[in-house]
């Protein structure tokens, strides 16, 4: 099962400090899983993203989502679950996504034999915490227009800027709003020449301008 790509991703991941023979053991007991775009993943088993992108989100129990971060290669999902803790974040594949699903038994054995793994896992979890705190700050202090610009850029980036349109429903799920409000706000971005809108969705045409609206820099 171990090929150059999997070995490279493991080296880049939070498991990177482990010896090469441990990487081989992880890969030999792991399973490569392809997730179609839109696939929802609740309570994920520990996995490392090999390709594609996932959005991490929370929901209000009635179907409304708020995206808190995006997960791409070589980052992991399911670390809290592997530690026996609940983590109230679910995931959805933004694009066709491939993950390396790691055997819980093998990971538990590695954790017992390699104490440095605890610190590496803590740093990986801190990335999610950073994303949650950043989104809280956006919701609390930024207007909806800036938040839409941020998530539109992030979703486009997940698609590697191949000029794919982002549907308004995706944006609504990302910012935790309703489509009617998002559509009106996207209309102001179109009038400013920052995006193009078609039946397929919203396409970024002025990245620099959207970064300015989102309050971000390259």
Buried (B, 14 or more C-beta within 10 A) or exposed (E): EBEEEBBBBBBEBBBEEBEEEBBBBBBEBBEBBEBEEEBEBEEBBBBBBBBBBBBBBBBEEEEBBBBBBBBBBBBBBBBBBBBEEEBEBBBBBBBBBBBBBBBBEBBEBBBEEBEEBEEBBEEBBEBBEEBBEEBEEBBEEBEBBBBBBBBBBBBBBBBEEEEBBBBBEBBBBBBBBEBEEBBEBBEEBBEEEBBBBEEEBBBBBBBEBBBBBBBEEE
